[in-house]
């Protein structure tokens, strides 16, 4: 890890997917550093149980529970509005919630669930709270992505209908749609980093490693399920998987580092396509349309109208991978989910 962590007393942090696994670990760490922490969870009972564990482990009473089903865009909007009503500032947003959906399902908004949960929920929440973060003096957005991101993204599929509809052969490819959703998350994160000065808001992504959380149970085929307990012994623990996210949320040396991708605490390149600024902008505009925002994004008060123009973007320079690195993911990366997060 780099440098010394910032003292977070007086800071407000929002962590999604915080009812277990990495999200709970991140919330506990931030609360232990003195931050006021809001845990966004889906299930009331599980969320409250996690909140109590975080309070006990961190010794902090400044831990709150916010409820939302992130697959439902109206629920995301309600959660953002509720947060904005009860908090004046937001300094750290950790978009940790995720899922690996192995069969074709659509959200109430008619969006394939891998796309809805793993990308569009974070995209919408970030945009709804962006004005608050800008007004907070300095804020950080931390996106939990994955090395399972695909090497390319088919925007025509998204334009024509929900990503992940069965093909003409009737076959649903869950790892592909999951990977495209994660690539979309990284593309839009880089786009936001270009639009926002790094002394105002930074936006970074990370791969936490293959971590022993509930997603391992969800994606394991039937013949492997009797051995899942053994398999998990060889994976990273949620505590280990959470360290890079915690670093990006707290490290003073990373205060103005933006538009980067980290693996195991180190700045690493993402797939080459993710640095294509035109693709970033196209993915941003399409994502904005899918969540009902103007392509420029939104503050918590509601979507702005109209589309952004390149000349209006504050840009902070072209993003590129580290000069001494080239992106060469293992052949199995696109077929292996990161399994890092617990249930929403």
QUITAZI-V819837 format. One record per pair of residues at least 24 apart in sequence whose C-alpha atoms are under 7 Angstrom apart, sorted by the first residue. I is the first residue (numbers start at 1). J is the second residue. D is the distance in whole Angstrom. If there is no record, write none. Layout:
{{I;J;D} {I;J;D}}
This chain:
{{1;247;7} {1;265;6} {2;251;7} {2;253;7} {3;251;6} {3;252;7} {3;253;6} {4;251;6} {4;252;6} {5;250;5} {5;251;4} {5;252;6} {6;250;5} {6;251;6} {6;252;5} {7;33;6} {8;33;6} {8;34;5} {8;35;5} {9;33;7} {9;34;4} {9;35;5} {10;35;6} {11;35;5} {11;36;6} {11;91;6} {12;36;5} {12;37;6} {12;89;7} {12;90;5} {12;91;5} {12;92;7} {13;37;5} {13;38;6} {13;90;6} {13;91;6} {13;92;5} {13;93;6} {14;38;5} {14;39;6} {14;92;6} {14;93;5} {14;94;6} {15;39;5} {15;40;6} {15;93;6} {15;94;5} {15;95;6} {15;96;7} {16;40;5} {16;41;6} {16;94;6} {16;95;6} {16;96;5} {16;97;5} {17;41;6} {17;96;6} {17;97;4} {17;342;7} {17;343;6} {17;344;4} {18;344;7} {19;46;6} {19;47;5} {19;50;5} {19;343;7} {19;344;7} {20;50;7} {20;342;5} {20;343;7} {21;213;6} {21;238;5} {21;341;6} {21;342;5} {22;238;5} {22;239;7} {22;241;7} {22;242;5} {22;340;7} {22;341;5} {22;342;7} {23;96;6} {23;341;7} {24;50;7} {25;238;7} {25;239;6} {25;242;7} {26;242;6} {26;246;6} {27;54;7} {28;54;5} {28;57;7} {28;58;6} {31;58;6} {31;60;6} {32;58;4} {32;59;7} {32;60;6} {36;62;5} {36;63;6} {37;62;6} {37;63;5} {37;64;6} {38;63;6} {38;64;5} {38;65;6} {38;66;7} {39;64;6} {39;65;5} {39;66;6} {40;65;6} {40;66;5} {40;67;6} {40;68;7} {41;66;6} {41;67;5} {41;68;6} {41;344;5} {42;67;5} {42;68;5} {42;69;5} {42;344;5} {70;117;6} {70;121;6} {71;107;6} {71;113;7} {71;116;5} {71;117;5} {71;121;7} {72;107;7} {72;108;6} {72;109;7} {73;121;7} {73;291;7} {76;121;7} {76;125;6} {80;125;7} {80;128;6} {80;129;7} {80;300;6} {81;300;6} {84;300;7} {89;132;6} {89;133;7} {89;136;5} {90;132;6} {90;133;5} {90;136;6} {90;139;7} {91;133;6} {91;136;6} {91;138;6} {91;139;4} {91;140;6} {92;139;6} {92;140;5} {92;141;6} {92;249;6} {93;140;6} {93;141;5} {93;142;6} {94;141;6} {94;142;5} {94;143;6} {95;122;6} {95;142;6} {95;143;5} {95;144;6} {96;143;7} {96;144;5} {97;341;7} {97;344;6} {98;341;6} {98;344;7} {99;215;7} {100;178;7} {100;215;7} {100;219;7} {101;174;7} {102;174;5} {102;219;7} {103;172;7} {103;174;7} {104;164;7} {104;165;7} {104;172;6} {110;162;7} {111;162;5} {112;162;5} {112;163;6} {112;164;6} {114;177;7} {114;178;5} {114;181;7} {115;163;7} {115;178;7} {115;181;5} {118;181;6} {118;182;6} {119;181;6} {119;182;6} {119;184;7} {119;185;5} {120;287;7} {124;291;7} {127;297;5} {127;298;5} {127;299;6} {128;298;5} {128;299;4} {128;300;4} {129;299;6} {129;300;5} {130;299;6} {131;299;5} {134;200;6} {134;201;6} {137;200;6} {138;199;6} {138;200;5} {138;201;6} {139;200;6} {139;201;5} {139;202;6} {140;201;5} {140;202;5} {140;203;6} {140;249;6} {141;202;6} {141;203;5} {141;204;6} {142;203;6} {142;204;5} {142;205;6} {142;245;7} {142;248;7} {142;249;7} {143;204;6} {143;205;5} {143;206;6} {144;205;6} {144;206;5} {144;207;6} {145;182;6} {145;185;7} {145;186;7} {145;205;6} {145;206;5} {145;207;5} {146;182;6} {146;206;7} {146;207;5} {146;338;6} {147;207;6} {147;333;6} {148;179;5} {148;333;5} {148;334;4} {148;335;6} {148;336;6} {148;337;6} {148;338;7} {149;179;4} {149;180;6} {149;182;5} {149;183;5} {149;334;6} {150;176;7} {150;179;5} {150;180;5} {150;183;6} {150;334;6} {151;271;6} {151;273;6} {152;273;6} {153;180;6} {175;335;6} {179;334;7} {184;283;7} {186;274;7} {187;274;5} {187;280;5} {187;283;7} {188;280;6} {188;283;7} {188;284;5} {189;259;7} {190;259;5} {191;280;6} {191;281;6} {193;258;6} {193;259;5} {194;315;4} {194;316;5} {194;317;7} {195;313;5} {195;314;5} {195;315;4} {195;316;7} {196;314;6} {196;315;6} {197;316;6} {198;256;5} {198;257;7} {198;258;6} {199;256;6} {202;256;6} {202;257;7} {202;258;5} {203;258;5} {203;259;6} {204;258;6} {204;259;5} {204;260;5} {204;261;6} {205;260;6} {205;261;5} {205;262;6} {206;261;5} {206;262;5} {206;263;6} {207;262;6} {207;263;5} {208;241;5} {208;242;7} {208;244;7} {208;263;6} {208;264;7} {208;340;7} {209;236;7} {209;241;6} {209;338;6} {210;235;6} {210;236;6} {210;338;5} {210;339;6} {210;340;6} {211;235;5} {211;236;5} {211;237;6} {211;238;6} {211;241;6} {211;338;7} {211;339;5} {211;340;5} {212;236;6} {212;237;6} {212;238;6} {212;339;7} {212;340;7} {213;238;7} {213;339;6} {213;340;6} {213;341;6} {213;342;6} {214;342;5} {214;343;7} {215;339;5} {215;341;7} {215;342;7} {216;339;6} {241;340;7} {259;319;7} {268;322;7} {269;321;5} {269;322;6} {269;325;7} {269;326;6} {269;327;5} {270;327;6} {271;327;6} {272;327;7} {275;319;6} {275;320;6}}
